[in-house]
Each structure stands twice: as structure tokens, then as C-alpha cells.
Amino acid sequence: MDYEKLMGVMRRLAIEAGDKIMEIYDADDFEVRSKSDESPVTEADEAADALISAGLKKAFPDVLIVTEEQADSHSESASEFLIVDPLDGTKEFVKRRGDFTVNIAYVVDGTPVRGVVYAPARKRMFYTMEDGASVEETGDLHPDMPGHCTPIRVSHPDNGALMVVASKSHRDQATDDYIAKYAVKDMTSAGSSLKFCLVATGEADLYPRLGRTMEWDTAAGHAVLKGAGGEVVRFDNHEPLTYGKPIYENPFFIAYAPGVELKSA
């Protein structure tokens, strides 16, 4: 894979999809339907998916594309693939809370090696460079002209005073019980894959997820966190979270800055 080309294409498509999403977000009204699993889907999900899928297929015609909105792709597999969540955090989008993202990642042999996470309503954009190191880009976020990029790095955690980030929409007692095992200085909440990015920038030390997620929800954020020196492991045995699993479903997991003394389940 030509990583310079890949990151240019992924960055551009994420911004263009974000622009399309914001057109719909800023409209007076938009349609919300329920999918077969009762999760919401909007015209923004579908418009962003069509744009990203077409762009990736044109640039990388021989690479498998797995995307949340195309169920046929969920039964395909390959050792290398692109994986897309065109609008992660649809509930945040519907409630107009802003914490939704465009996620695009490239997975090789079970590991997300490159990714982009763009939160268009927050104007925050995180991605891996061609060498795999992660940055946050600021400024106008023009599709064809990268702006100022700041390298990001995980924190040096203080296990006596950890910063924890948890889901806005999916907090439950099991999550709270697990977080209670740690000495927590403060907690914050965020939607979608932004939680990975808050660990990647050092704004949080630990993000445990005790709930169902799919690989398209996590791959891009995982890649960004990995490129900032962080890790994502399975909740049950603390082994690395891998990709390309059956139906692209994740187990519970923990994303964290190395140095956090992980507690057992």
C-alpha cells in the first residue's frame, strides 16, 4: 500500500463526507429510520457512505471495503481491508449534540495501521501520517490542502489520579463498577470514536468499553491511538484487540495510555 496516497485519499474523503453530513445536520429537519437491529440511520449516514465508498473504490479498486451501511460487505473477509463508519454516533447526530465522527481505517493482518477520525461539528480532525504517527490537524480543513498538524501523544498517567473517558450514550452499572477499581481524578464523557482520540491526545488516560461495538466503530480511533503510543486490549484477557473477526464484532475492550495499571475484569 502507498501510505502517502492512502492518507491523502482518506483525509480528503473524511472532510468531504463531513461537509455533506453538516449540510444535513444544519437543515431544519432530516429523516431518521430504524435498521433491522433497531439502531437509527439517517440520510446523512447514507450520503456519507456513498461518497466515501465511491472514493475508496476509485482510488483502491483491489482492496476490500467493509462499511457499516452495506450489509453485504459484512460477510466478506481479507487479510488487508478498508473499514468505514461514515457517521459514528448517529444518536449524537439525531440529538444534535455534536459528538459524531467520520471513521475510515486500513487494517493489515488484524491490526488497524492507518486511520482518520473527523468530528465535523467539533472541527476536530485526527489521523495517522504516512509513517503511522498520529497528528491533530487544525485550521480550515480544506479537502485538498492539509493545514497545520500537531503531533499527538498519550499521557504519562498517574495511577493515583487517572483521567477516564466513557461513553455518553452507553454508560451502565458494569462500566461504573469497573471504573471504580481505579483511583480516578476526574471523568469526562464523549460520543463516538472521539473517546479514543481523547486518550491519544493525553486528555484522558483510560477508556473502558463494556458494551457491544463493531469494528467499524473502533478501527480508525484504534489506529489514531496506536499512532500516538496508546494501546487497545480485550477486556477479558488484556490481549490485543484484533480485526477481521466474524461479522466484524468486537468483544469488550480497554483503550489506554501505557503506564495505566490495568485492573482485571
N, C-alpha and C positions, 0 to 999 in steps of 0.2 A: 504493500500500500504506500502511495505517495502521501505522506502525512501533511506536507505543506499544502497540497491540493485539498486533501480531506478537510483540514481545519478551515481553510478558506471557504469551502462549499458549506460546511456545517454552520459556520458563523453567519454567513450571508442568509442561508435559508431560515435560521432561527430568527434573525431580525425581520425578514420579510414576513414570516409567519406571525411574529409578534405584532407587526403593523396591522395585519389582517384581523387578528384577534381583537386588537384595540378598537378597530373600526366598529366591530360588533358590540364590544363591551360598552362603548360610549354612545351607542344608539339608545333610543327611548325604550325599546323592548327587543327581546330576542326569544326564540323558541327553545324550550327545554323539553327533551323527551327522556324516557327511561329505556335503557338497554335491557337485554334479557336477564342480566344479573341485578337489575333494579338500580344500577348506577346511572347518574344523569349524563346526557350527552347533548351538546348544543351545536348550532350551525358553525360556531367558532372552532370547535374540535374538528369538524368535518372539513371546513375550508382550510385550516392549517395543515391537516393531514394530507389533503390533496396537493397542496403547494410543496410540502416537504418531500412527499413520496415521488412526485414528478421530478423534482430537482435532483434527488439522490439517484433515481434510476437513470437519468440522463448522464450524470457525472460518473456513476459507478455501475454500469449495466450488468456486470457479472457478480455483484455482491448481493447476497440475500438481504432483504429489508423486512424486518419484523416491526409491525406497528400496531398499537392498541386498537385502532379503529378498523383494521382489516383482519377479521377473524380467520380468514383463510391462511394468513401468514403464521398463525399460532401453532399450526401443526407441522411447519417446515423446520428444518434444522441444518446447521452448517458449522464448521469449526471457526469461521470468521463471518460476522454479520453486523449490519447496522440495525440499531433498535431505537424506536421513536415513540415518544409520548407527545403528541402535538399540542396538548393542553393538559398539563398535570395540575390537578387542583380544581377540577370543574366545579366542585361545591363552593370553593372560594370565589370563583368567577361568577357563579349564579348569584351569590350573596353580595357581589361587588365589594369583596374585601381585599382584593389586590394580590394576594399571595399565591398566584398561579404562575406556572412556568412552561416554557417550551424546552423539551429534553430531546437531544439527539446524541447517540453514543455509538462507538465502534468497539466490538468485542472480538478478542482473539483468544482462542483456546481457553474459554471460560472466564477471561479477565477483561473488564472494560478498560481499554488502554487510552482512549481519547473520548472527550465529551464536551458538550456545551449545554449550559443551563442559562436560560434567559427569562427574566421576570419583567415583562414589558410594562406592567402597571407601576412597578417599583423602579424601573430604569436601572436594574442591576443585571450585569452580564458576567458570567464566569465561564472560562473554558480552558482546556489544555492547549498549550502551544504545540508546534510540530515535534518538539523534543520531549513532550509529555509533562512538562512543568506547567502548573496552573497559574492563571492570572485573573484579575478582575479588570474589565475594560470600562472606562468612564468617558463621558462626553456625549456627543450627538448620536453615536452608534449608527453610523452610516453603513449600509449593506456592503458597499464596495471599498470603503476606506477605513481600515482599523484605526481606532483612536488611541488615547493614552492607556497603556496597560501597566498595572501594578502587580508584581509577583505576590502571591498569597502563600501563607504558611500556617500550619496548625500551631496551636498554643504549646507552651511548656506547662502542662497542667499542675495545679496544686491539689493533691488528693485530699487536703483538708478543707478545700474551698472550691469545689467544682462548679462550673457553669454548665447547665444542662438545657438542651433544647428538646421540646416534644411537640407532637402534632397538635394543631388547633382543632381538627375535626375528629380525631380518633383517640383521644385520651380515655383511659379506662383504669379500673382499680388495679389490674395486674401491672400496668405500666407504673402507676404511682407506687405500688409496693416494691417494685424493683428499684426505682429511683431512690426510695427511702433507705436502701442499703448503702448509699454513698453519703459523704459529707458534702452537702450542696450549699454553695454560697448564694446562688440565685438561679432562677429558672426563667426561660423565655419560651414562647410558642411561635411557631411559624407553620405556614402551609406548604404543601408540595415538596419538591426536592430542594427548596431553599434551606431546609434543615441541614443537609449535607454541606451546603456552601457556608453556613454559619460556623460549622466545625472547621471547614477548610481555611477560613479567614482568621480563625482564632477567637471569634466572637462567642463560641461555645466549645466545650471540651468533649461532650458526650451526647449522643443521640440514640437512645434505645427505641426499637420499634417492635412491639408485641402485638402485631396485627397483620392481616393479610396484605401483601403487596405483590405486584407483578414486576418482572424485570425491567419493563419499560418505565416504571415509576422510579427506579433506583439507579439504572446503569450510568446515566450521564452525571448525576450527582456523585456516584461512587468514583467515576473517573476523575472528576474535579478534586474530590477529597484525596484520592490516591496521589494525584499530581502535586498536592500541597503537603504530602508527607503523612496523611492520615490512613486509617485502616477501617475496613468493614468486615465483621466476622459474624458467623451464625450465633444466635443466642444460646442454642443448646450445648454446643461443644467448643465454641470460640475458634473454630476453624474458618479459613477464608470463605467469604460468600462468593460463590461461583455462578456463572451464567450459561444459558443454553440448557436449562433444566426442562423436564416435561411440562408442557403448556406454559412455560416461562413464568412459573410461580415461585415466589421466594418463601423461605422459612422466616421466622422471626430473626431479627439481626440487631447488631450494635455497631454504630459508627462512632469512631472516637479518635482522639489525638493520642499517639503512643506516649506512654507515661501514665495514662489513667490506669489505675489498678482495677481491672475488671472483676466484678463480683460474679459468682456462679448463679445460675438461674434460680 
